[in-house]
Amino acid sequence: MLGIAEYLKKVLRAVRGFHPDWFLEEREVEQDHVHLNRELPPKYAVSTVVETLKSVPSRRLREKFPHVLSKVYWDGGGGWAGEFFAATVGINEATIRQYVRHQGEQEAGQAQLEL
C-alpha cells in the first residue's frame, strides 16, 4: 500500500496547481487517515475545500488503483469518511504543524509532543 500513499501525497500536492492560494503547510498520510494543515484565504468555504480535497484524490486513486480499491471499498463510495476537523482561529499554528508532522510516530507511541 506504500504506492497508494505516495500517489495520494502527489495528488494532494497537485491540487495546488488548480488552487494556488491553498497553501499546504503540512501533510501526513497514515494507513487509514490523512492529516492536512492548509492555509486558506477567507473567501473559501471550508466545506468546499474539504469536498475538493476528498473528491479529486478519490477519483484519481480509483482510476490508478481500481484492482486494489475495489477489494477494500466494494460499495464504490470511496475511502473518505464524511467527517472532518477544521480550525480557523484560536489554535497555535506551530502546535498543529508539529501534530501533523509527527502523527504517525505519536500513534505508534514514539513521539513525545506537548499539545
SULMONOR-V726935 format. One record per pair of residues at least 6 apart in sequence whose C-alpha atoms are under 7 Angstrom apart, sorted by the first residue. I is the first residue (numbers start at 1). J is the second residue. D is the distance in Angstrom with one decimal. If there is no record, write none. Layout:
I:J:D
I:J:D
//
This chain:
5:29:6.3
8:57:6.5
11:57:5.9
12:57:6.8
16:22:6.2
21:40:6.7
21:41:7.0
22:38:6.5
22:39:5.9
22:40:5.1
23:38:5.6
23:39:5.1
23:40:6.6
24:37:6.3
24:38:4.6
24:39:6.5
25:37:5.3
25:38:5.4
25:39:6.8
26:36:5.7
26:37:4.9
26:97:6.1
26:100:6.4
26:101:6.5
27:35:5.7
27:36:4.6
27:37:6.4
27:100:6.5
27:101:7.0
28:34:5.9
28:35:5.2
28:36:6.6
28:100:6.1
28:101:6.3
29:35:6.4
30:104:6.5
35:100:5.9
36:100:6.9
37:97:6.7
54:80:6.7
58:78:6.2
62:69:6.6
73:79:6.6
95:115:6.5
102:111:7.0
105:111:5.3
//
